[in-house]
Amino acid sequence: MKPYKTEDQISMITEIGIVAGEIWRALDDKDELPIAELIDVTHCSRDLILMAAGWLAREAHITIKHAEGDYWMKIRRRSS
């Protein structure tokens, strides 16, 4: 039997989803950004950026690489 989600869990999931959308818009505009810049652009905490990025990466919407001392994110473009 699955436990019911609490109100706090639902609001956190919603917040992560909203931040995922903000990351998507930022990457769509700039193509590739490090976490440090995503924090500045979205005005979100590093923790929320990482949670939302994990969600987007798991769903194969973005790629993440480690370079220049930070994690860089880029939209995964699907070929037609």
MOSULVEN-V65594 format. One record per backbone hydrogen bond with DSSP energy under -0.5 kcal/mol. CO is the residue of the C=O (numbers start at 1). NH is the residue of the N-H. E is the energy in kcal/mol with one decimal. If there is no record, write none. Layout:
CO,NH,E + CO,NH,E
This chain:
6,10,-2.1 + 7,11,-2.3 + 8,12,-2.0 + 9,13,-2.4 + 10,14,-2.3 + 11,15,-2.3 + 12,16,-2.6 + 13,17,-2.2 + 14,18,-2.2 + 15,19,-2.3 + 16,20,-2.4 + 17,21,-1.7 + 18,22,-1.8 + 19,23,-2.7 + 20,24,-2.4 + 21,25,-2.3 + 22,26,-2.2 + 23,27,-2.8 + 24,28,-2.5 + 25,29,-1.6 + 26,30,-2.3 + 27,31,-2.7 + 30,32,-2.0 + 31,75,-0.9 + 33,73,-3.2 + 34,38,-2.1 + 35,39,-2.6 + 36,40,-1.4 + 37,41,-2.9 + 38,42,-2.7 + 39,43,-1.9 + 45,49,-2.4 + 46,50,-2.6 + 47,51,-2.4 + 48,52,-2.7 + 49,53,-2.7 + 50,54,-2.3 + 51,55,-1.8 + 52,56,-2.6 + 53,57,-2.9 + 54,58,-2.6 + 55,59,-1.8 + 56,61,-3.0 + 56,62,-0.8 + 57,60,-1.8 + 61,76,-2.7 + 63,74,-2.0 + 65,67,-0.6 + 65,72,-3.4 + 67,70,-1.8 + 70,67,-2.5 + 70,72,-0.5 + 71,35,-2.0 + 72,65,-2.3 + 73,33,-2.1 + 74,63,-3.0 + 75,77,-0.9
